[in-house]
Structure formats: structure tokens, C-alpha cells
Amino acid sequence: MKSITINGSLRESVGKKSTKALRNAGKVPCVLYGGDAPVHFEAEEKAFKNLVYTADAHTVVIDLGEKGQFAAIAQDMQWHPVKEQLLHADFYQIFDDKMVTMEVPVITVGTSKGVLNGGVLRRNNRKLRVKALPANLPDFIEVDITPLKIGNKKYVRDLRVPEYEIMHPDSVVVVMVKTSRTAIVDDEDEDEEGDVPATETDDVAAVKED
């Protein structure tokens, strides 16, 4: 997984007055959890641009200068209810030998047969929660929608791989192709030369499976 660096410095005071002064100066009060004790630090608000304004998932390197560098993931961010201002950020420290859980985006590739015939692609889950060692965290989960006809679905069970665990039940629908007013019936795949045409019984069984 890609990583971005946020440069910061330890906070000398964590009171309300100092917090307000930080925000007025364009800085964000932050806390890093997961280590021996919480680490309170501050960082420029603009340092969060590549972390916040993107659909991509990232790990974070928190660089506190002489105090060291810490690998982490963003855990929680608080925003001003009116202004587009980041008020506070919480991070969770990660370690190479410890599993970590985070959300990663789902991207689709290919062109669905059902969509070409007028169906509508519905993305039920744009992000999925996964658990893995930091080195195995994926940048995204890729779903090939090319074979999907109208009424077909891709489930979590179709996306499982050994490198990471998807923290959702197998039956969760990730993407599907729904019918629409302009949709037409998908043509059956052409029989390959020498194949025996499907019987009516086979067709009924296929419908039941769908």
C-alpha cells in the first residue's frame, strides 16, 4: 500500500487554549495511539491534503524529527460543522508483525455485458474492510465486471485472496447489474463448434441457480 508522510512536532501543551491557538495558526492537533502511550503532536493542515482529498487508501509515516518516525493509519478525523476545517486527527500506530484492519476502495475494471445491453451497474460497496499485515494491505480491491449480465452479482466470496482477509460475510453483494426500462435480454453465448446445445432442462436449472 502507498504511504504518505506527515511532518509534525510534539505538542508542549494539550489544553484548550493551546489547541485553539494551533487551529488559528493553521495547524491540526493530533494523537497517535497504539504504542506504549498516546503521542500528542501537531501538524500543518495542508499536510493532510493528500490523505483526505483522495479516494485512495494510504498508510502514513508520521515524522516527528528527532523524536522519531512512526508508521500509522488514520483512525478518526473531526471537521468543523460549517467551515471546511480539519479540527483534530487520530492515528493508530502499526507494526510490521501485527495485523491491522482498515477500509480500502473497490474499483471496477472491464465493461459489463449487461451494461452494454442497457442494464445499470450498481456499486453496493465502494469500500471494503480488510485485515492483513501492513506489507499485505492492498491499495484497492479490483472487480472484473466484464462477464456480468443483467441480474448478475459479484459477492465478497468471489473476491477473497490469501494475502488479506475481507471482514464481511461471503453473501455481501459488492457490485451488480440491474435491469432498466431500456434494457434488452442478454444474448446467450454462442455455442462453440461441436458443443451440444443446452436442453430446456438445463435452461431451467440455470435460472434456478441465478
Helices and strands as residue ranges (DSSP letters): E 3-10, H 16-24, E 27-33, E 39-44, G 45-48, H 49-52, E 59-63, G 65-67, E 69-79, E 86-93, E 100-109, H 113-116, E 120-123, E 127-132, G 134-136, E 141-144, E 153-155, G 156-158, E 165-166, E 173-178, H 200-209
